[in-house]
Amino acid sequence: MLTVRAFVHPGLERKPNPLRRVEPFRSAEQAWLWTMAALAARRDGTSRSSGGSIPRPCDPDDVIRCLDQLYQRRRIDLAHARVLRNWGERGTAPDMRYPAERAEARLWGEAMERLEWPLRVRGILIDAAKL
């Protein structure tokens, strides 16, 4: 299987630490909510580790890059991105059971479904077979 990687300037590539065990995310939703919490912590000037002590296999920017690639390939549109940003800042997903949130829950689900594959290819999500 071919591994898809984003271009990283030579010399700036992160070197894996063999002594550091990382835990991939179990779902695209978990990765997205972690990303939004980490970005909020960065914006507020606090430590990213305050969002959790579990070492993750990526930076928040890696998840954002996956989302950006989906947008550039027209797999998601601005409505999806708006819903992801709004609900990600709240730290929860929209709930289909509430009529006011139903349309946004549909967009959220579509975006999560489309974000799952790029995250899995990059090793950010755990393989379903390993669950």
C-alpha positions in Angstrom: 0.0 0.0 0.0 1.3 3.5 -0.8 1.7 6.0 2.0 0.4 9.4 1.1 2.5 12.2 2.7 2.4 15.9 2.6 5.6 17.6 1.4 7.8 18.7 4.2 10.9 20.7 3.5 14.1 18.6 3.9 15.6 19.1 7.3 12.3 20.2 8.9 10.8 16.7 9.0 10.0 15.5 12.5 12.1 12.6 13.5 10.1 9.8 15.3 11.2 9.1 18.9 11.4 5.3 19.3 11.0 5.6 23.1 7.8 7.7 22.9 4.7 5.6 22.6 1.8 7.4 21.0 -1.8 6.5 21.0 -3.8 7.1 17.7 -7.3 8.4 17.9 -10.2 6.0 17.7 -12.4 8.2 15.5 -12.2 11.3 13.3 -14.5 13.0 15.7 -12.1 12.4 18.6 -9.2 13.7 16.5 -11.2 16.8 15.4 -12.2 17.7 19.0 -8.7 17.2 20.2 -7.4 19.4 17.3 -9.8 22.2 18.2 -8.9 22.1 21.9 -5.2 22.2 21.0 -5.7 25.1 18.7 -7.7 27.0 21.3 -4.9 26.3 23.8 -2.3 27.6 21.3 -4.4 30.7 20.7 -4.7 31.4 24.4 -1.0 30.9 24.9 -1.3 27.8 27.1 0.4 24.5 26.8 -1.0 22.0 24.2 -0.4 19.2 26.8 -3.1 20.8 29.0 -5.7 19.2 26.7 -4.6 15.7 27.7 -1.5 13.8 28.8 -1.8 11.1 26.1 0.9 11.6 23.4 -0.7 11.7 20.0 0.8 10.7 16.6 0.3 14.2 15.1 0.1 17.9 15.6 -3.2 19.8 15.3 -1.8 21.2 12.0 -1.7 17.7 10.5 -5.5 17.3 11.0 -6.1 20.7 9.6 -4.0 19.8 6.5 -6.2 16.7 6.0 -9.3 18.9 6.2 -7.8 21.5 3.8 -7.0 18.8 1.2 -10.6 17.6 1.4 -11.7 21.2 0.8 -9.3 21.7 -2.1 -10.5 18.4 -3.7 -14.1 19.6 -3.2 -15.0 16.7 -0.9 -16.3 19.1 1.7 -17.4 22.7 1.3 -17.6 25.8 3.5 -20.8 24.7 5.2 -19.0 21.6 6.5 -16.0 23.7 7.6 -18.2 26.2 9.4 -20.1 23.4 11.3 -16.8 21.7 12.2 -15.4 25.0 13.5 -18.5 26.1 15.5 -19.1 22.7 17.1 -15.4 22.0 17.6 -15.1 25.2 19.6 -17.9 24.0 21.8 -16.1 20.7 22.3 -19.0 18.5 21.2 -20.8 17.3 18.1 -24.3 18.4 17.1 -27.1 16.1 18.3 -29.4 14.7 15.6 -32.2 14.3 18.3 -32.6 18.1 18.5 -34.5 19.6 15.5 -32.5 22.8 15.6 -29.2 20.8 15.3 -30.4 18.3 12.7 -29.0 20.0 9.6 -25.7 20.7 11.2 -25.5 17.1 12.6 -25.9 15.8 9.0 -23.0 18.1 7.8 -20.9 17.1 10.7 -21.4 13.4 10.0 -20.6 13.9 6.3 -17.4 15.7 7.2 -16.3 13.1 9.8 -17.0 10.3 7.3 -14.8 12.0 4.6 -12.1 13.0 7.1 -11.7 9.5 8.4 -9.7 8.0 5.4 -7.0 10.7 5.2 -6.5 10.5 8.9 -6.3 6.7 8.8 -3.8 6.7 5.9 -1.5 9.0 7.9 -1.6 6.8 11.0 -3.6 9.4 13.0 -6.5 7.1 13.5 -6.1 3.5 14.7 -7.0 0.8 12.2 -10.5 -0.6 12.6 -9.0 -4.1 12.7 -7.0 -3.2 15.8 -10.0 -2.1 17.8 
